[in-house]
């Protein structure tokens, strides 16, 4: 489970922002009626979902993109060569391109709470730290500071948890996270963290560290059919098989006379899916060409989500409502709320969810672009004068919480566009 994420100096994020999934102390009747929206962990209640609202270009997607980048560094940084530039941009103004960027995450794996953080520039890791809470008391696992002159033993400090930690440090360049190298070198704590981020913090419906479509179909077909029926789809059965498909590929070769290019045919196995509908139970529909974009999105989304909610994972999604009806968006969110301990972090423009009967105040975050072009993140819970009998959707659209576009759409301004004035 994810408890807290902190980011600074990534893309439009300038100063540190905090995404906190620990529930606030809300004692109102409406909030208490939404008790299935959180679960307990020690003395805290942890939210099962949080929604990020904001205008286009406010930085919502940059928050998702930054988290994905930071997690993928854990997966991939042990493969980096000396010429690698990390795939992110620091904030472009006010001299922040010359300042380090930082990532901090507090999470729970196998009932142990961890704090993991690192800072970096586009070319090298600067600091890295890992702490945990055995018996609910904070204890160091390791720290790293590349700014310290000298050998690896001066730059690192260790507790006795990691086996032969200096062997790992000696094989960790400034392009590599220690925890990534420790996992590759078969150290228990490195593998623990790698497995958490690889298996429990899912960065999208497809790609990244999500399961393949085929694996999800094999494991969740019957659950998917039930979910599709509840979601008012008329799909009653699914068939799938592997087919070989011929693909054209371009091959480059180099010889003394220069470059040459040739086209070659190759075969690749692809997953072929067919759907069957109530109106004609024996008539097959090709999933890729005959189903609507909305149906395909719902199908793929639900397959991934069913694995996540069944296994208490966390899902990170940008623009949850893309190609989906607002009622289907609510259905997906409610699947998480019906789970034991799964979590959903998502961006959205769906203002129908700004209803205290659907989400608690601490589940609603706003992303606002400030005058210096940086992104600010804050929660509806931060507005102490907001009462739950107020219309949150109306207040948001009126600009009470900022985080919306202010469009100058008077008749005269529109006319200047059409008249080319």
C-alpha positions in Angstrom: 0.0 0.0 0.0 1.1 3.6 -0.7 0.9 6.0 2.3 2.6 9.2 0.9 4.5 10.5 -2.2 6.6 13.6 -2.3 8.0 15.2 -5.5 10.1 18.3 -6.3 11.6 19.7 -9.5 10.1 17.4 -12.0 8.6 18.9 -15.2 6.1 21.6 -14.0 6.6 20.6 -10.4 8.9 23.2 -8.8 8.8 23.1 -5.0 7.9 20.0 -3.1 4.3 18.7 -3.5 2.8 16.0 -1.2 0.2 13.4 -2.1 -0.9 11.9 1.2 -3.2 8.8 1.1 -3.6 8.8 4.9 -7.2 9.7 5.7 -8.0 12.9 7.6 -9.9 12.9 10.8 -13.4 13.6 9.4 -16.2 12.9 11.9 -19.2 14.1 9.8 -22.2 11.8 9.1 -21.5 11.7 5.4 -17.9 10.8 5.8 -18.7 8.1 8.3 -21.2 6.6 5.7 -18.2 6.2 3.3 -16.3 4.0 5.7 -15.6 1.5 2.8 -13.5 4.2 1.2 -10.6 3.5 3.5 -8.9 0.7 5.5 -7.0 0.6 8.7 -3.2 0.2 9.0 -1.9 0.4 12.6 -3.2 3.7 13.9 -3.9 5.2 10.5 -6.8 4.9 8.1 -5.6 4.7 4.4 -7.6 5.9 1.5 -8.5 3.5 -1.3 -8.8 6.2 -3.9 -7.7 9.8 -4.5 -8.8 12.0 -7.5 -6.6 14.8 -8.9 -8.5 17.7 -10.6 -7.2 20.6 -12.5 -7.3 22.6 -15.7 -5.5 21.4 -18.8 -1.8 22.1 -18.5 -2.1 22.6 -14.8 0.4 19.7 -14.2 -1.9 16.7 -13.3 -0.3 14.5 -15.9 3.2 15.6 -14.9 2.5 14.3 -11.4 1.6 10.9 -12.8 4.6 11.1 -15.3 7.0 12.0 -12.5 5.9 9.1 -10.3 6.2 6.7 -13.2 9.7 7.9 -14.0 10.8 7.6 -10.4 9.5 4.0 -10.1 11.0 2.9 -13.4 14.4 4.1 -12.2 14.1 1.4 -9.6 13.4 -1.2 -12.3 15.9 0.0 -14.9 18.8 2.0 -13.5 21.1 -1.0 -13.0 21.3 -1.2 -16.8 22.4 2.4 -17.4 25.7 3.1 -19.2 27.9 6.2 -18.6 26.3 8.2 -21.4 22.8 7.9 -20.1 20.7 11.1 -19.5 17.7 10.4 -17.3 14.4 10.7 -19.0 12.8 13.7 -17.2 13.1 17.5 -17.3 13.5 19.6 -14.2 11.5 22.8 -13.8 12.7 25.2 -16.5 12.6 28.5 -14.8 14.1 30.3 -11.8 17.4 28.4 -12.0 15.8 25.1 -11.1 17.4 23.3 -14.1 20.7 23.4 -12.1 19.0 22.1 -8.9 18.5 18.4 -7.9 15.1 16.8 -8.2 13.8 14.6 -5.4 11.5 11.7 -4.9 10.2 10.3 -1.6 7.7 7.5 -1.0 6.3 6.0 2.1 4.8 2.5 1.6 4.0 -0.8 3.3 5.3 -4.1 2.0 4.7 -7.4 3.8 3.3 -5.5 6.8 6.5 -3.4 7.2 6.5 0.3 6.6 9.3 1.8 4.5 10.5 5.3 3.6 12.6 5.4 0.4 13.9 8.5 -1.2 16.5 9.7 -3.7 17.6 12.9 -5.4 19.2 13.3 -8.8 20.1 15.6 -11.7 19.6 14.5 -15.3 23.0 12.9 -15.3 23.6 11.3 -11.9 22.2 10.2 -8.6 23.1 12.5 -5.7 21.6 11.0 -2.6 19.6 7.9 -1.7 18.1 6.7 1.6 16.1 3.8 2.9 14.5 3.5 6.4 11.9 1.0 7.8 9.8 0.7 10.8 10.3 -2.8 12.5 8.1 -2.8 15.6 6.8 0.6 14.6 10.2 2.3 15.3 12.1 4.1 12.5 15.4 2.5 11.7 18.1 3.1 9.0 18.8 0.5 6.4 21.2 2.6 4.3 22.1 6.2 3.3 24.1 7.4 0.3 25.6 10.8 -0.5 27.6 11.2 -3.6 28.6 14.7 -2.7 31.0 13.3 -0.1 34.6 13.0 -1.3 36.4 9.7 -1.1 35.7 6.0 -1.4 32.4 4.3 -1.3 32.7 3.6 2.4 32.7 7.4 3.0 29.7 8.0 0.8 27.5 5.1 2.3 26.3 4.2 5.7 24.7 0.9 6.4 22.9 -1.0 9.2 23.5 -4.8 9.4 20.4 -5.6 7.3 22.0 -5.9 3.9 24.5 -8.7 3.3 27.9 -7.5 2.1 26.5 -4.0 1.2 29.9 -2.5 0.2 30.1 -5.2 -2.6 26.9 -3.7 -4.0 28.1 -0.1 -3.5 31.3 -0.8 -5.4 29.2 -2.0 -8.3 26.9 1.0 -8.2 27.8 4.0 -10.4 26.3 7.5 -10.1 23.9 6.5 -12.9 22.4 3.7 -10.8 20.2 3.5 -7.7 21.8 1.3 -5.0 18.4 -0.5 -4.5 18.3 -1.4 -8.2 21.8 -2.8 -8.1 21.1 -4.6 -4.8 18.1 -6.4 -6.3 20.2 -7.4 -9.3 22.9 -8.7 -7.0 20.3 -10.9 -5.1 20.2 -8.9 -1.8 17.1 -9.6 0.1 16.1 -6.0 0.8 16.8 -5.0 -2.7 14.5 -7.7 -4.0 11.9 -6.8 -1.5 11.7 -3.3 -2.8 12.0 -4.2 -6.4 9.2 -6.8 -6.1 6.9 -4.2 -4.3 7.3 -1.6 -7.1 7.1 -4.3 -9.8 4.2 -6.2 -8.5 2.2 -4.0 -6.2 2.4 -0.4 -7.6 1.0 -0.8 -11.1 1.8 2.2 -13.3 -0.9 1.8 -16.0 -3.5 -0.6 -17.5 -1.0 -1.8 -20.0 2.8 -1.7 -20.4 5.1 -0.6 -17.6 4.7 -3.3 -14.9 1.2 -4.4 -15.7 0.4 -8.0 -16.5 -0.1 -9.0 -20.1 -3.5 -9.0 -21.6 -3.3 -12.8 -22.2 -2.3 -13.5 -18.6 -5.1 -11.3 -17.3 -7.6 -13.1 -19.6 -6.5 -16.5 -18.4 -6.7 -15.5 -14.7 -9.8 -13.3 -14.8 -12.1 -14.2 -17.7 -15.1 -15.3 -15.5 -14.7 -12.2 -13.3 -14.5 -10.0 -16.3 -17.7 -11.4 -17.8 -19.5 -10.7 -14.5 -18.1 -7.2 -14.3 -19.1 -6.5 -17.9 -22.7 -7.6 -17.1 -22.8 -5.4 -14.0 -21.5 -2.5 -16.1 -24.5 -3.0 -18.5 -22.4 -4.5 -21.4 -24.2 -7.1 -23.6 -21.0 -9.2 -24.0 -21.8 -12.6 -22.7 -18.7 -14.6 -23.7 -15.1 -14.1 -24.8 -12.8 -16.4 -26.8 -9.1 -15.8 -27.4 -6.2 -17.6 -29.2 -2.7 -16.9 -30.5 -2.3 -16.3 -34.2 0.8 -15.9 -36.3 0.8 -12.7 -38.3 3.2 -11.6 -41.0 4.8 -8.2 -40.4 7.0 -6.0 -42.6 10.2 -5.0 -40.9 13.0 -2.7 -42.1 16.6 -4.0 -41.9 19.6 -1.6 -42.0 23.0 -2.9 -43.1 26.4 -1.2 -43.4 29.2 -2.0 -45.8 32.1 -0.3 -47.5 29.8 1.3 -50.1 27.5 2.9 -47.5 24.2 2.1 -45.9 21.6 -0.1 -47.4 18.0 -0.8 -46.4 15.9 -3.9 -47.2 12.4 -4.9 -46.3 11.9 -8.3 -44.7 8.9 -10.3 -43.8 8.7 -11.7 -40.2 6.1 -13.7 -38.3 4.9 -12.7 -34.8 2.4 -14.3 -32.5 -0.5 -12.0 -31.6 -3.4 -12.4 -29.3 -6.7 -12.6 -31.2 -9.8 -11.9 -29.1 -13.5 -12.4 -30.1 -16.6 -11.3 -28.3 -20.1 -12.7 -28.3 -23.2 -10.7 -27.6 -26.7 -11.3 -26.2 -28.5 -10.6 -29.5 -26.5 -13.3 -31.3 -24.7 -15.6 -28.9 -23.0 -17.6 -31.7 -21.8 -14.7 -33.8 -18.2 -13.7 -33.2 -17.1 -10.0 -33.2 -13.5 -9.1 -33.8 -12.4 -7.2 -30.7 -9.9 -4.9 -32.4 -12.0 -3.9 -35.4 -15.7 -4.4 -34.5 -15.9 -3.2 -30.9 -16.2 0.5 -30.0 -13.3 2.4 -28.5 -15.3 2.7 -25.3 -15.9 -1.1 -25.1 -12.3 -1.8 -25.8 -11.2 0.6 -23.1 -13.6 -0.8 -20.6 -12.6 -4.4 -21.4 -8.8 -3.7 -21.0 -9.3 -1.5 -18.0 -11.4 -4.1 -16.2 -9.0 -6.9 -16.9 -6.2 -5.0 -15.2 -8.4 -3.6 -12.4 -9.7 -7.1 -11.5 -6.2 -8.4 -10.9 -5.4 -5.2 -8.9 -8.4 -5.2 -6.6 -8.3 -9.0 -6.0 -4.6 -8.8 -5.0 -4.6 -5.5 -3.0 -2.4 -3.6 -5.4 -2.2 0.2 -6.2 -3.0 1.5 -9.7 -1.8 4.9 -11.1 -3.9 6.2 -14.0 -4.0 9.5 -16.0 -7.4 10.6 -17.1 -9.5 7.7 -15.8 -12.6 8.7 -17.8 -11.0 8.6 -21.3 -13.6 6.8 -23.7 -15.7 5.9 -20.6 -19.2 7.1 -19.6 -19.2 8.8 -16.2 -21.3 6.0 -14.7 -18.6 3.5 -15.8 -16.0 5.7 -14.1 -18.0 5.5 -10.9 -18.3 1.7 -11.3 -14.5 1.4 -11.6 -13.9 3.6 -8.5 -16.5 1.6 -6.5 -14.7 -1.7 -7.4 -11.7 -0.3 -5.5 -13.9 0.8 -2.6 -15.4 -2.7 -2.5 -11.9 -4.3 -2.2 -10.0 -5.0 1.0 -6.9 -2.9 0.5 -6.4 -1.9 -3.1 -5.8 1.7 -4.1 -6.5 4.0 -7.1 -4.6 7.2 -7.8 -6.1 9.0 -10.8 -6.5 12.3 -12.6 -9.9 13.3 -14.0 -12.1 16.1 -15.3 -15.3 14.3 -14.2 -16.9 16.8 -11.9 -19.8 14.5 -11.2 -17.5 12.9 -8.6 -17.3 16.1 -6.7 -20.1 15.0 -4.4 -19.6 14.2 -0.7 -21.9 11.2 -1.1 -19.4 9.8 -3.7 -16.0 10.9 -2.3 -14.7 12.2 1.0 -13.0 15.6 1.2 -9.6 14.0 1.7 -10.0 12.0 -1.4 -10.2 15.1 -3.6 -7.0 16.9 -4.7 -6.6 19.9 -6.9 -3.6 20.8 -9.1 -3.3 24.5 -9.9 -0.8 26.3 -12.1 0.7 29.2 -10.3 1.9 32.5 -11.8 5.5 31.2 -12.1 4.2 28.3 -14.2 4.7 25.7 -11.5 2.2 23.2 -10.3 0.7 23.3 -6.8 -1.1 20.3 -5.2 -3.6 20.6 -2.3 -6.7 18.8 -1.0 -10.3 19.8 -0.5 -9.6 18.7 3.1 -7.3 21.8 3.4 -10.3 24.1 3.1 -11.4 24.2 6.7 -14.4 26.5 5.9 -15.9 23.9 3.4 -19.0 22.2 4.8 -20.2 18.9 3.4 -23.7 20.3 2.7 -22.1 22.7 0.2 -22.1 21.9 -3.5 -18.4 21.0 -4.2 -19.0 20.6 -7.9 -20.6 24.0 -8.2 -17.9 25.6 -6.1 -15.1 24.0 -8.2 -16.6 25.2 -11.5 -17.1 28.7 -10.1 -13.3 28.7 -9.3 -13.6 28.6 -5.5 -10.8 26.1 -5.3 -8.8 27.5 -8.3 -7.5 24.6 -10.5 -9.8 25.4 -13.4 -9.2 27.4 -16.7 -10.4 31.0 -16.6 -11.8 31.5 -20.2 -12.6 35.0 -21.4 -15.5 34.0 -23.7 -17.5 37.2 -24.0 -19.2 37.8 -27.3 -16.7 40.5 -28.2 -13.7 38.3 -27.5 -15.1 35.4 -29.5 -15.9 37.8 -32.4 -12.3 38.9 -32.5 -11.2 35.3 -33.2 -13.8 34.8 -35.9 -13.1 38.2 -37.5 -9.4 37.8 -37.3 -9.0 41.1 -35.4 
